[in-house]
Amino acid sequence: MNVDEIIDYCENLYNDLDLNYVKDWKAAHRSKAIGYLPVYVPREIIHAYGMLPVGIMGGGDKLEIIRGDAYFQSYICHLPRSVIELGVSGKLDCLDGVLFPAICDVVRNLSGMWKMEFGDKYVKYLDFPQNFADAGRDFYLREMRQMSEDFEELSGRKVTTEDLNRSIRLYNENRRTIQDLYDLRSEKPHLALTFEVYLLMRAGNILEVTEHTKLLKEYLALVVDCDRPKLDNIRVIVTGAFCEQPPLSLVRALENSGCYIVDDDWILGNRYQTCDIPESDEPLRAIVDSYLSNTVSTASRYDDSEDKGMHLADMVRSRDAEGVVFAAPSFCDPALLERPMLQNVLSHENIPYTAFKYAENTGQIQVIKEQTGTFADSIKLWGAE
Ligand code: SF4
C-alpha cells in the first residue's frame, strides 16, 4: 500500500460503525472480542486470552441519535448517548463483553445501563486505584486477577506466563512504534499530517496489535519520502480530548487553520505507558506496576503531585511548541475541571493558549477554525510575551 491507501484503509475502519473487521477477525480466529471505553484498559490481558480488544469511542458525527438521548439527562457529554445508540441498534453485537474503565460518573452510569440492557454479555466496571502505595497496588492486582479469571471462563482457555509476556512484548512494540510516529510528526509535521496520524491511531482501536504495528511501520517508512509543502504554521499541543473525540472534520480544520499539532492526548489509551512493561515471572504484577509508575499524566488518572500541570509545560518545551489548544468535550468533568489548573501553569510559564469545547457530532467547525486561526496569527505576529 502507498500512504494514501494506508490512510484510506484507516478511514474506512474509522467510518465502519458496524465493526466488520471485528466480525471477520472473530470468524477467522474462532474467538471473541472485548470492547472497552476510553481511556485505558490493559489490552495485553485480553490479547493474551486470544481475544480481540476493541476500543469504542462513540459514534462521532456519523450516527443519528434516535434512542440514546432517552437514557441520559441533557447536561452531560455526548459520548454515552452514541455508545448506547450503537448498542441498542445492534452495531456492537459482535462484542462479547465490554469493559468500562473508571474515568468519570458518566462511564460508571453507562456501565450500569449496559448491565441492564445487555445482561447476556460480559460487563465489567474496571476500577483503578486512587492510592498508589501498597494498598492501591494490592487492590489493582486483585482486580487484574479477577478480570483474568473472568476471561478464562469467557475464552475457554488458560493463559501461561509466556502468553502474557508475549502480549506485553507485542504491545510494547506497538507503543514504541506509536512513539516513533509522534516523534516524526513533531519533527516533520508537514510530512506526518495530523489527520493521518489521528486515523492511524484510531485504527489501533480496532486492528489486532501486530497488524496495527505493521501498518504504522509501513506508513513511517513511506511518508518520509512524500513531497509535501512546509507551511508557515505555528506548533501547538492539543489537550483535553482524551475521551469523547472531536469529529474528523474538526481534526482536519485545526490543522488547516494554521496549526501544526505536535502532540495531543486523543486516543491516549494506545500510548498510556511511558516505557516498556517488563516481561517477568509475574506479568500481571508488571502490568500493575507499570500503571502505577510509568503512565502519562492526564486528568483521567489520579494525580496528587504538587506540580500538577507541569507535565504540559514540559511537553510544550520538549516538543518545541509555541502554544496550547485546550479542546475538551462539552460537559466533560475531568477535562474541564482540570483546565483552570493547567491554564494557571501555562500563564505562569508564559505559554499562550486558547480554549474551546466541542461535541463528537458538532457542526460548528468554522467558528473553531477561525478561533484557532486567530490564535495562530497572534502567535506569528506577537509570539509569547
Ligand atoms: S467525555 Fe468526559 S465526561 Fe464524558 S464520558 Fe468521557 S471523561 Fe466522562
Boltz pocket constraint, residues with backbone or C-beta under 6 A from the ligand:
constraints:
  - pocket:
      binder: B
      contacts: [[A, 77], [A, 78], [A, 79], [A, 80], [A, 103], [A, 104], [A, 105], [A, 106], [A, 107], [A, 243], [A, 244], [A, 329], [A, 330], [A, 331], [A, 332], [A, 333], [A, 334], [A, 335]]
      max_distance: 6.0
